[in-house]
Amino acid sequence: MPLQFTVQSLLSRNTLGLPAQAAVAVLDNEADIPGLCDVVRGASHTGQGRVDSAVQAMPPLFVLGGGSNVVVWPSPRRRVLRVALRGVRLLDETADHYLVEAAAGESWHDFVTYCLAQGWHGLENLALIPGTVGAAPVQNIGAYGLEMDQRLHSVVAWDLRAGRAYTLLPQDCGFAYRDSRFKRDGAGRWLIVRVRFALPKAWAARLDYPDLRSHPALQGASPTPADVYAAICDIRRRKLPDPAVLGNAGSFFKNPLVSADQAAALRQRFPGMREYPQPGGQVKLAAGWLIEQAGWKGRRLGPVGMHRRQSLVLVNHGGAQAGDVQALARAVSQAVWDRFGVCLDQEPVALD
């Protein structure tokens, strides 16, 4: 039987807590994907094995993971596929690495925690990031000096338009800062089903960020992976609001990248500016610092606002809709542009 789409509430399926009703299907078996491809492409198999192209294609499909990186509009036109594929396994072990595979529907943080318990180290800096394993390559998630692509072995993904599965290596994925080909190739094209990681046996702590260097649990000579994991969780819990208590989508804006010349000019005007030199000569600026200096830390606009402890986090104080989020995002972006001449890009994608 093909996947069935039924109208459901998405209120509990997005961490901003925005009300919405959409046509939703749940994918918990990879065997259902070929039939889904036929519907996406506007074709179906006849009883004689031929393909009937007269079937009407659906609007671009929206693949929903944990709902932690999305702004949901009240009545989205797109159908929603909620990925519920499960499973984690050790595929291989070499002299240098553990090759670990996780299904796309697994919780990212639970996966990191499980790897730590098995002695498969290297993902600790990415602990407590909300969302699913399948969403991690889409966003190329990163935190505290580590980006996911630095640990990635390969991605198993279906091209829903072509109707076939591919195994993509990191160089095939077009990774950039908070970006990948899974975003750029068009809405509803890629469906990630499994992600594989090469986790190093020769583990070394990554403690480049000030919050880590100064954390009490990491002051010993040789912190362990468990120490780093615990410190990361502690820092994130202290700095970031729990979506179950206060609706939010985590960091709402990307840290902007500017040229070295622009960074130098800004440094002259704002000596306390937080900046991080990048390979290739660009400089990453701290979006949270820019927002705070522009006067938006802890400030509200109707039912939404920027968090009082972490100005990079947009929060829903109750009763907000997508239009409220959009209005605040525009106001904050304009304030940062007016003060610094720097453009902020929104991280969460729109389900509209």
C-alpha positions as CSV (number, residue, x, y, z in Angstrom):
1,M,0.0,0.0,0.0
2,P,1.4,3.5,-0.9
3,L,2.1,6.0,1.9
4,Q,-1.1,7.7,3.0
5,F,-1.1,11.5,3.5
6,T,-3.7,12.6,6.1
7,V,-4.3,16.1,7.5
8,Q,-2.6,16.5,10.9
9,S,-1.6,19.2,13.3
10,L,2.1,20.2,13.2
11,L,1.9,22.1,16.5
12,S,3.8,19.5,18.4
13,R,6.1,18.7,15.4
14,N,8.0,22.1,15.4
15,T,10.0,23.3,18.3
16,L,8.9,27.0,17.8
17,G,5.4,25.8,18.7
18,L,3.7,27.4,15.7
19,P,0.2,26.2,14.8
20,A,-0.3,24.5,11.4
21,Q,-2.4,21.9,9.6
22,A,-0.8,19.9,6.8
23,A,-1.1,16.7,4.8
24,V,1.4,14.3,6.5
25,A,2.7,10.8,5.9
26,V,5.1,8.8,8.1
27,L,8.0,6.9,6.5
28,D,9.2,4.1,8.7
29,N,10.1,1.6,6.0
30,E,12.5,2.1,3.1
31,A,10.5,-0.2,1.0
32,D,7.9,2.5,0.7
33,I,10.3,4.9,-1.1
34,P,10.0,3.7,-4.7
35,G,6.2,4.3,-4.6
36,L,6.8,7.7,-3.1
37,C,9.1,8.6,-6.0
38,D,6.4,7.7,-8.5
39,V,4.0,10.1,-6.8
40,V,6.6,12.9,-6.6
41,R,7.4,12.5,-10.3
42,G,3.7,12.3,-11.3
43,A,3.8,8.7,-12.4
44,S,2.6,5.3,-11.3
45,H,3.2,1.7,-12.3
46,T,0.5,0.0,-14.2
47,G,-0.4,-3.7,-13.7
48,Q,1.7,-4.6,-16.7
49,G,4.8,-3.0,-15.2
50,R,4.6,0.2,-17.4
51,V,4.7,3.7,-16.0
52,D,1.7,5.8,-16.3
53,S,2.7,9.5,-16.4
54,A,-0.8,10.8,-16.3
55,V,-0.8,10.8,-12.5
56,Q,-0.7,14.4,-11.1
57,A,2.5,15.1,-9.3
58,M,2.3,16.6,-5.8
59,P,3.8,20.0,-4.9
60,P,7.4,19.8,-3.7
61,L,7.6,17.4,-0.7
62,F,8.8,18.8,2.6
63,V,10.9,16.3,4.6
64,L,10.4,16.9,8.3
65,G,12.8,15.6,10.9
66,G,12.7,16.8,14.5
67,G,11.1,20.1,13.5
68,S,13.9,22.1,15.2
69,N,15.0,24.1,12.1
70,V,11.7,25.1,10.5
71,V,9.2,28.0,10.5
72,V,5.8,26.5,9.8
73,W,3.1,28.5,8.2
74,P,-0.6,27.9,9.2
75,S,-1.7,26.0,6.0
76,P,1.4,24.9,4.0
77,R,0.7,23.9,0.4
78,R,3.4,21.3,0.5
79,R,2.8,17.7,1.7
80,V,5.0,16.7,4.7
81,L,6.9,13.5,5.0
82,R,7.9,12.7,8.5
83,V,10.9,10.4,8.6
84,A,10.7,7.7,11.3
85,L,13.4,5.3,10.1
86,R,15.3,3.8,13.0
87,G,18.5,1.9,13.7
88,V,22.2,2.3,14.6
89,R,24.9,-0.2,13.8
90,L,28.7,-0.6,13.5
91,L,29.4,-1.3,9.9
92,D,33.1,-1.8,10.0
93,E,36.2,-1.2,12.2
94,T,39.7,-0.4,10.8
95,A,42.9,0.3,12.5
96,D,42.0,4.0,12.5
97,H,38.3,4.4,12.6
98,Y,34.9,3.0,13.6
99,L,32.4,3.2,10.7
100,V,29.0,3.8,12.3
101,E,25.7,4.0,10.5
102,A,22.5,5.6,11.8
103,A,19.0,5.8,10.2
104,A,17.7,9.2,9.3
105,G,14.9,9.2,11.9
106,E,17.2,8.7,14.9
107,S,17.4,11.6,17.4
108,W,20.8,13.3,16.8
109,H,21.6,13.8,20.5
110,D,20.6,10.3,21.3
111,F,22.8,9.0,18.6
112,V,25.8,11.1,19.9
113,T,25.1,9.7,23.4
114,Y,24.9,6.1,22.2
115,C,28.2,6.5,20.3
116,L,29.9,7.8,23.4
117,A,28.6,4.8,25.5
118,Q,30.0,2.4,22.9
119,G,33.4,4.0,22.9
120,W,32.9,5.5,19.4
121,H,34.2,9.0,20.0
122,G,34.4,12.2,18.0
123,L,30.9,13.7,18.0
124,E,30.9,15.1,21.5
125,N,31.1,18.7,20.5
126,L,27.8,18.3,18.6
127,A,26.0,17.0,21.7
128,L,22.5,18.3,22.5
129,I,21.9,19.8,19.0
130,P,18.2,19.2,18.4
131,G,16.9,17.4,15.4
132,T,17.4,14.1,13.6
133,V,20.4,12.3,12.1
134,G,18.9,12.7,8.6
135,A,18.7,16.5,9.0
136,A,22.3,16.8,10.1
137,P,23.9,16.7,6.6
138,V,21.2,19.0,5.2
139,Q,22.3,21.8,7.5
140,N,25.9,20.6,8.0
141,I,25.3,21.1,11.7
142,G,28.2,22.4,13.7
143,A,29.1,23.7,17.2
144,Y,32.1,24.5,19.4
145,G,34.7,24.0,16.7
146,L,33.4,20.9,14.9
147,E,31.2,20.6,11.8
148,M,29.4,17.4,11.0
149,D,31.1,17.0,7.6
150,Q,34.5,16.6,9.4
151,R,33.2,13.2,10.7
152,L,31.1,12.1,7.8
153,H,31.9,9.0,5.8
154,S,28.9,8.9,3.4
155,V,25.2,9.6,3.0
156,V,22.6,7.2,1.6
157,A,19.9,9.3,-0.1
158,W,17.2,8.9,-2.6
159,D,16.8,11.4,-5.4
160,L,13.0,11.4,-5.5
161,R,12.9,13.0,-8.9
162,A,15.2,10.4,-10.5
163,G,13.7,7.5,-8.5
164,R,16.9,6.0,-7.3
165,A,19.2,5.8,-4.3
166,Y,22.8,7.2,-4.2
167,T,25.7,6.8,-1.8
168,L,27.2,10.2,-1.6
169,L,30.7,10.9,-0.2
170,P,31.5,14.2,1.5
171,Q,32.9,15.7,-1.6
172,D,29.6,14.9,-3.4
173,C,27.5,16.8,-0.8
174,G,28.6,20.4,-1.5
175,F,29.1,21.2,2.1
176,A,29.6,24.7,3.2
177,Y,28.9,26.7,6.4
178,R,25.4,25.6,7.4
179,D,24.8,24.5,3.8
180,S,24.8,21.5,1.5
181,R,23.6,20.4,-1.9
182,F,20.6,18.9,-0.1
183,K,19.4,22.5,0.4
184,R,20.6,23.9,-2.9
185,D,19.3,21.3,-5.3
186,G,15.7,22.2,-4.9
187,A,12.9,21.6,-2.5
188,G,11.8,18.0,-2.1
189,R,14.5,16.4,-4.3
190,W,16.6,14.5,-1.7
191,L,15.4,12.1,1.0
192,I,18.3,11.0,3.3
193,V,17.7,7.6,4.7
194,R,21.0,6.6,6.3
195,V,24.1,8.5,7.4
196,R,27.6,7.0,8.0
197,F,30.3,8.4,10.2
198,A,34.0,7.6,10.4
199,L,34.9,8.1,14.1
200,P,38.6,8.2,14.9
201,K,40.2,5.8,17.3
202,A,43.0,8.4,17.9
203,W,40.7,10.9,19.7
204,A,41.8,14.4,20.6
205,A,39.7,16.9,22.4
206,R,38.6,20.0,20.5
207,L,38.6,22.9,23.0
208,D,39.1,25.9,20.8
209,Y,36.1,27.9,21.9
210,P,36.4,30.1,25.0
211,D,33.4,28.5,26.7
212,L,35.2,25.2,26.6
213,R,38.6,26.4,27.6
214,S,37.2,28.0,30.7
215,H,34.8,25.2,31.7
216,P,35.6,23.8,35.1
217,A,35.2,20.2,34.0
218,L,37.9,20.6,31.3
219,Q,40.7,22.1,33.4
220,G,42.6,18.8,33.8
221,A,45.5,17.8,31.7
222,S,43.7,15.2,29.7
223,P,40.0,15.6,29.4
224,T,38.1,12.5,28.3
225,P,35.4,12.3,25.6
226,A,32.9,12.0,28.5
227,D,34.3,15.2,30.0
228,V,33.8,17.1,26.7
229,Y,30.3,15.7,26.2
230,A,29.3,16.7,29.8
231,A,30.7,20.2,29.4
232,I,29.0,20.8,26.1
233,C,25.6,19.7,27.5
234,D,26.1,21.9,30.5
235,I,27.0,25.0,28.4
236,R,24.1,24.5,26.0
237,R,21.6,23.9,28.8
238,R,22.7,27.1,30.6
239,K,22.8,29.3,27.5
240,L,19.8,27.9,25.4
241,P,16.2,27.7,26.4
242,D,14.5,24.3,26.4
243,P,11.9,24.2,23.5
244,A,9.6,22.2,25.7
245,V,9.4,25.1,28.0
246,L,9.9,28.1,25.7
247,G,9.3,27.5,22.0
248,N,12.4,28.2,19.9
249,A,14.4,26.9,16.9
250,G,17.8,27.3,18.4
251,S,20.2,29.7,16.6
252,F,17.9,31.6,14.3
253,F,20.6,33.4,12.2
254,K,23.8,32.1,10.7
255,N,27.1,33.7,11.9
256,P,27.8,35.9,8.9
257,L,31.0,35.6,6.8
258,V,32.7,38.8,5.7
259,S,35.9,39.7,3.9
260,A,39.1,40.3,5.8
261,D,38.9,44.0,4.7
262,Q,35.4,44.4,5.9
263,A,36.3,42.8,9.2
264,A,39.2,45.1,9.7
265,A,37.1,48.2,9.0
266,L,34.5,47.0,11.5
267,R,37.2,46.2,14.1
268,Q,38.3,49.8,13.9
269,R,34.7,51.0,14.7
270,F,33.9,48.2,17.2
271,P,37.0,47.0,19.1
272,G,35.1,44.4,21.1
273,M,33.7,42.7,18.0
274,R,33.8,38.9,18.2
275,E,35.4,37.4,15.1
276,Y,36.8,34.1,13.9
277,P,39.2,33.9,11.0
278,Q,38.3,31.2,8.4
279,P,40.3,29.3,5.8
280,G,40.4,31.2,2.6
281,G,40.7,34.6,4.2
282,Q,37.1,35.3,5.2
283,V,36.1,36.1,8.8
284,K,33.1,34.8,10.7
285,L,31.3,37.2,12.9
286,A,29.3,36.3,15.9
287,A,25.7,37.0,15.0
288,G,24.6,36.9,18.6
289,W,27.0,39.7,19.4
290,L,25.8,41.8,16.5
291,I,22.2,41.3,17.5
292,E,23.0,42.3,21.1
293,Q,24.8,45.4,20.0
294,A,21.9,46.3,17.8
295,G,19.7,46.4,20.9
296,W,17.6,43.3,20.4
297,K,18.8,41.0,23.2
298,G,15.8,40.2,25.4
299,R,13.6,42.5,23.4
300,R,10.1,41.4,22.2
301,L,7.9,42.2,19.2
302,G,4.4,41.0,20.0
303,P,4.4,37.3,21.0
304,V,8.0,36.7,19.9
305,G,11.4,38.0,20.9
306,M,15.1,37.4,21.1
307,H,16.1,35.4,24.2
308,R,17.3,37.4,27.3
309,R,20.4,35.1,27.8
310,Q,21.2,34.2,24.2
311,S,20.4,36.9,21.7
312,L,20.8,34.6,18.7
313,V,17.8,32.5,19.8
314,L,14.3,33.7,18.7
315,V,11.6,32.5,21.1
316,N,7.8,32.2,21.1
317,H,6.4,33.6,24.3
318,G,3.0,32.1,23.4
319,G,0.5,32.4,20.7
320,A,2.8,33.3,17.9
321,Q,2.3,32.4,14.2
322,A,4.8,32.3,11.3
323,G,4.0,35.9,10.4
324,D,5.1,37.1,13.8
325,V,8.4,35.2,13.4
326,Q,8.9,36.7,10.0
327,A,8.3,40.3,11.2
328,L,10.8,39.9,14.1
329,A,13.4,38.4,11.8
330,R,13.1,41.3,9.4
331,A,13.3,43.8,12.2
332,V,16.4,42.3,13.7
333,S,18.1,41.9,10.4
334,Q,17.4,45.5,9.5
335,A,18.8,46.7,12.8
336,V,22.1,44.8,12.3
337,W,22.4,46.1,8.8
338,D,21.8,49.7,9.9
339,R,24.5,49.5,12.6
340,F,27.1,47.2,11.0
341,G,26.4,46.9,7.2
342,V,26.3,43.2,7.7
343,C,23.5,41.0,6.3
344,L,22.1,38.2,8.5
345,D,20.7,35.1,6.9
346,Q,18.0,33.0,8.6
347,E,18.9,29.4,9.5
348,P,15.4,27.8,9.8
349,V,13.7,26.9,6.5
350,A,10.1,27.9,5.8
351,L,7.4,25.2,5.4
352,D,4.8,27.3,3.5
